[in-house]
Amino acid sequence: MSSKRTDTRFWDERRNLIRTKKGGWHIGKNIKIHGYDLLKDLAGRTTFFQTLVLNITGRLPEKRLADWMEVAFLCMSYPDPRIWCNQIGSLGGTVRTTPVASTSAGIMASDSKLYGPGIIVSTVNFLKNVHKKQTLGETLPAIIEHAYPRVPGFSRPIARGDERIEVMENITAKYGFSKGKWLTLAYDIQAILEDKTGESLNIAGYIAAFMSDQGFSEKEIYRIGSTIVHAGVAACYAEAYDNPPESFLPLRCEDIDYQGRPPRPLRRPKDSKTS
């Protein structure tokens, strides 16, 4: 009998065979997505964001929730080439690479532990950890005091406050969503931080808390928001591409602050002897 270390049946069953529960293309007939017919059930009846969430989670969200997500994406689409991920798009445009390569590189640059979609998982886990400690009897001020300054989802790298929160709060109310358990906890944490440091909930924290209230896991939220900076990166790429080549942030040699070894003469190679 094979041991666990040498038993390869799991992989053998998948050798030269692609398995999926997501769906598939029945050539010349239809495309199935989690039991839905893409062309008959979804095309023209659902939005892009509804289909995106269905593809990722297997659940078709109601339209108002998908519309809420679209607004969240919009609020993360700053067409400002000073922002790091957008700057990657601009650099791609100025050297005339493709929009797919540049936008993909910009999205990858947003996958950070400090900003962008990369902070979602740590934010959700932080909220869950705070809630767990509360259930064990710790007070919220004491929890935050011990955690500070590591409070993902709150504060911003270069600014105080987040102008997008008010917009998202208005959209949340407009679409008829109530404040759930996780968003309530996020506001409670914000109240403590505002009094202690002047810092407050940021857009990533708001998205993480709201979508947790809608029943999404941290992995699902991360996957849904993985391309959330796409529009801003694409805008900066397009502008840089349409300008003269290599005109975005050009450098002269003296602009480089070289701190390596000083210039030194190269030793001439000895003439090789030929027989």
Contacts in CASP RR format, 6 or more apart in sequence:
PFRMAT RR
TARGET T0000
AUTHOR 0000-0000-0000
METHOD contacts of the structure
MODEL  1
MSSKRTDTRFWDERRNLIRTKKGGWHIGKNIKIHGYDLLKDLAGRTTFFQ
TLVLNITGRLPEKRLADWMEVAFLCMSYPDPRIWCNQIGSLGGTVRTTPV
ASTSAGIMASDSKLYGPGIIVSTVNFLKNVHKKQTLGETLPAIIEHAYPR
VPGFSRPIARGDERIEVMENITAKYGFSKGKWLTLAYDIQAILEDKTGES
LNIAGYIAAFMSDQGFSEKEIYRIGSTIVHAGVAACYAEAYDNPPESFLP
LRCEDIDYQGRPPRPLRRPKDSKTS
2 8 0 8 1.000
2 9 0 8 1.000
21 34 0 8 1.000
22 33 0 8 1.000
22 34 0 8 1.000
22 55 0 8 1.000
22 58 0 8 1.000
23 31 0 8 1.000
23 32 0 8 1.000
23 33 0 8 1.000
23 34 0 8 1.000
23 35 0 8 1.000
24 31 0 8 1.000
24 32 0 8 1.000
24 33 0 8 1.000
25 31 0 8 1.000
26 32 0 8 1.000
30 37 0 8 1.000
30 38 0 8 1.000
30 39 0 8 1.000
30 40 0 8 1.000
31 37 0 8 1.000
31 38 0 8 1.000
31 39 0 8 1.000
32 38 0 8 1.000
33 42 0 8 1.000
33 51 0 8 1.000
33 54 0 8 1.000
33 55 0 8 1.000
34 54 0 8 1.000
34 55 0 8 1.000
34 58 0 8 1.000
34 60 0 8 1.000
36 42 0 8 1.000
36 54 0 8 1.000
36 60 0 8 1.000
38 51 0 8 1.000
42 50 0 8 1.000
42 51 0 8 1.000
42 54 0 8 1.000
46 54 0 8 1.000
46 60 0 8 1.000
46 63 0 8 1.000
46 66 0 8 1.000
47 63 0 8 1.000
47 66 0 8 1.000
47 67 0 8 1.000
47 70 0 8 1.000
49 61 0 8 1.000
49 66 0 8 1.000
49 67 0 8 1.000
49 69 0 8 1.000
49 70 0 8 1.000
49 73 0 8 1.000
50 60 0 8 1.000
50 61 0 8 1.000
50 63 0 8 1.000
50 66 0 8 1.000
52 66 0 8 1.000
52 224 0 8 1.000
53 59 0 8 1.000
53 60 0 8 1.000
53 61 0 8 1.000
53 65 0 8 1.000
53 66 0 8 1.000
53 69 0 8 1.000
53 224 0 8 1.000
54 60 0 8 1.000
54 61 0 8 1.000
56 220 0 8 1.000
56 223 0 8 1.000
56 224 0 8 1.000
57 216 0 8 1.000
57 220 0 8 1.000
57 224 0 8 1.000
61 214 0 8 1.000
64 175 0 8 1.000
64 176 0 8 1.000
64 177 0 8 1.000
65 175 0 8 1.000
65 214 0 8 1.000
67 175 0 8 1.000
68 171 0 8 1.000
68 172 0 8 1.000
68 175 0 8 1.000
68 177 0 8 1.000
68 210 0 8 1.000
69 224 0 8 1.000
71 167 0 8 1.000
71 168 0 8 1.000
71 171 0 8 1.000
72 168 0 8 1.000
72 203 0 8 1.000
72 207 0 8 1.000
72 228 0 8 1.000
73 225 0 8 1.000
73 228 0 8 1.000
73 230 0 8 1.000
73 231 0 8 1.000
74 231 0 8 1.000
75 164 0 8 1.000
75 167 0 8 1.000
75 168 0 8 1.000
75 203 0 8 1.000
76 116 0 8 1.000
76 203 0 8 1.000
76 228 0 8 1.000
76 229 0 8 1.000
77 228 0 8 1.000
77 229 0 8 1.000
77 230 0 8 1.000
77 231 0 8 1.000
77 232 0 8 1.000
77 235 0 8 1.000
78 86 0 8 1.000
78 232 0 8 1.000
79 86 0 8 1.000
79 231 0 8 1.000
79 232 0 8 1.000
79 235 0 8 1.000
79 236 0 8 1.000
79 239 0 8 1.000
80 86 0 8 1.000
80 232 0 8 1.000
80 236 0 8 1.000
81 87 0 8 1.000
81 89 0 8 1.000
81 90 0 8 1.000
81 236 0 8 1.000
81 239 0 8 1.000
81 240 0 8 1.000
81 248 0 8 1.000
84 109 0 8 1.000
84 110 0 8 1.000
85 106 0 8 1.000
85 107 0 8 1.000
85 109 0 8 1.000
85 110 0 8 1.000
85 116 0 8 1.000
85 229 0 8 1.000
85 233 0 8 1.000
86 106 0 8 1.000
86 229 0 8 1.000
86 232 0 8 1.000
86 233 0 8 1.000
86 235 0 8 1.000
86 236 0 8 1.000
87 236 0 8 1.000
87 249 0 8 1.000
88 102 0 8 1.000
88 105 0 8 1.000
88 106 0 8 1.000
88 108 0 8 1.000
88 109 0 8 1.000
88 233 0 8 1.000
89 102 0 8 1.000
89 103 0 8 1.000
89 105 0 8 1.000
89 106 0 8 1.000
89 233 0 8 1.000
89 236 0 8 1.000
89 237 0 8 1.000
89 240 0 8 1.000
90 236 0 8 1.000
90 237 0 8 1.000
90 239 0 8 1.000
90 240 0 8 1.000
90 248 0 8 1.000
90 249 0 8 1.000
91 102 0 8 1.000
91 240 0 8 1.000
91 248 0 8 1.000
91 249 0 8 1.000
92 101 0 8 1.000
92 102 0 8 1.000
92 105 0 8 1.000
92 237 0 8 1.000
92 240 0 8 1.000
92 241 0 8 1.000
93 102 0 8 1.000
93 237 0 8 1.000
93 238 0 8 1.000
93 240 0 8 1.000
93 241 0 8 1.000
93 248 0 8 1.000
94 240 0 8 1.000
94 241 0 8 1.000
94 243 0 8 1.000
94 245 0 8 1.000
94 246 0 8 1.000
94 247 0 8 1.000
94 248 0 8 1.000
94 249 0 8 1.000
95 245 0 8 1.000
95 246 0 8 1.000
96 241 0 8 1.000
96 245 0 8 1.000
99 234 0 8 1.000
99 237 0 8 1.000
99 238 0 8 1.000
99 241 0 8 1.000
102 233 0 8 1.000
102 237 0 8 1.000
103 230 0 8 1.000
103 233 0 8 1.000
103 234 0 8 1.000
103 237 0 8 1.000
106 229 0 8 1.000
106 233 0 8 1.000
107 226 0 8 1.000
107 227 0 8 1.000
107 229 0 8 1.000
107 230 0 8 1.000
107 233 0 8 1.000
110 116 0 8 1.000
110 117 0 8 1.000
110 118 0 8 1.000
110 228 0 8 1.000
110 229 0 8 1.000
110 233 0 8 1.000
111 117 0 8 1.000
111 118 0 8 1.000
111 226 0 8 1.000
112 118 0 8 1.000
112 119 0 8 1.000
113 119 0 8 1.000
113 122 0 8 1.000
114 157 0 8 1.000
115 157 0 8 1.000
115 204 0 8 1.000
116 204 0 8 1.000
116 228 0 8 1.000
116 229 0 8 1.000
117 204 0 8 1.000
117 222 0 8 1.000
117 225 0 8 1.000
117 226 0 8 1.000
117 227 0 8 1.000
117 228 0 8 1.000
117 229 0 8 1.000
118 222 0 8 1.000
119 152 0 8 1.000
119 153 0 8 1.000
119 204 0 8 1.000
119 205 0 8 1.000
120 204 0 8 1.000
120 207 0 8 1.000
120 208 0 8 1.000
120 218 0 8 1.000
120 221 0 8 1.000
120 222 0 8 1.000
120 225 0 8 1.000
121 218 0 8 1.000
121 219 0 8 1.000
121 222 0 8 1.000
122 152 0 8 1.000
123 152 0 8 1.000
123 153 0 8 1.000
123 204 0 8 1.000
123 205 0 8 1.000
123 208 0 8 1.000
123 209 0 8 1.000
124 208 0 8 1.000
124 212 0 8 1.000
124 217 0 8 1.000
124 218 0 8 1.000
124 221 0 8 1.000
125 218 0 8 1.000
126 147 0 8 1.000
126 150 0 8 1.000
126 151 0 8 1.000
126 152 0 8 1.000
126 153 0 8 1.000
127 182 0 8 1.000
127 185 0 8 1.000
127 186 0 8 1.000
127 208 0 8 1.000
127 209 0 8 1.000
127 212 0 8 1.000
130 140 0 8 1.000
130 143 0 8 1.000
130 144 0 8 1.000
130 147 0 8 1.000
130 185 0 8 1.000
130 189 0 8 1.000
131 181 0 8 1.000
131 185 0 8 1.000
133 143 0 8 1.000
134 140 0 8 1.000
134 143 0 8 1.000
140 188 0 8 1.000
140 189 0 8 1.000
140 192 0 8 1.000
141 192 0 8 1.000
144 151 0 8 1.000
144 189 0 8 1.000
144 192 0 8 1.000
144 193 0 8 1.000
144 196 0 8 1.000
145 196 0 8 1.000
148 193 0 8 1.000
148 196 0 8 1.000
148 197 0 8 1.000
151 189 0 8 1.000
151 193 0 8 1.000
151 199 0 8 1.000
152 204 0 8 1.000
152 205 0 8 1.000
153 201 0 8 1.000
153 202 0 8 1.000
153 204 0 8 1.000
153 205 0 8 1.000
153 208 0 8 1.000
154 189 0 8 1.000
154 190 0 8 1.000
154 193 0 8 1.000
154 199 0 8 1.000
154 200 0 8 1.000
154 201 0 8 1.000
154 202 0 8 1.000
154 205 0 8 1.000
155 161 0 8 1.000
155 193 0 8 1.000
155 197 0 8 1.000
155 199 0 8 1.000
155 200 0 8 1.000
155 202 0 8 1.000
156 162 0 8 1.000
156 202 0 8 1.000
160 198 0 8 1.000
160 199 0 8 1.000
160 200 0 8 1.000
161 199 0 8 1.000
161 200 0 8 1.000
161 202 0 8 1.000
162 200 0 8 1.000
162 201 0 8 1.000
162 202 0 8 1.000
162 203 0 8 1.000
162 206 0 8 1.000
164 203 0 8 1.000
164 206 0 8 1.000
165 200 0 8 1.000
165 201 0 8 1.000
165 202 0 8 1.000
165 203 0 8 1.000
165 206 0 8 1.000
168 203 0 8 1.000
168 206 0 8 1.000
168 207 0 8 1.000
168 210 0 8 1.000
172 179 0 8 1.000
172 210 0 8 1.000
177 210 0 8 1.000
177 213 0 8 1.000
177 214 0 8 1.000
179 187 0 8 1.000
179 213 0 8 1.000
180 213 0 8 1.000
181 213 0 8 1.000
182 208 0 8 1.000
182 209 0 8 1.000
182 210 0 8 1.000
182 212 0 8 1.000
182 213 0 8 1.000
183 206 0 8 1.000
183 209 0 8 1.000
183 210 0 8 1.000
183 213 0 8 1.000
185 209 0 8 1.000
186 201 0 8 1.000
186 205 0 8 1.000
186 206 0 8 1.000
186 209 0 8 1.000
187 201 0 8 1.000
189 201 0 8 1.000
190 200 0 8 1.000
190 201 0 8 1.000
193 199 0 8 1.000
193 200 0 8 1.000
194 200 0 8 1.000
201 209 0 8 1.000
207 221 0 8 1.000
208 218 0 8 1.000
208 221 0 8 1.000
211 220 0 8 1.000
211 221 0 8 1.000
211 224 0 8 1.000
212 218 0 8 1.000
212 221 0 8 1.000
216 224 0 8 1.000
240 247 0 8 1.000
240 248 0 8 1.000
END
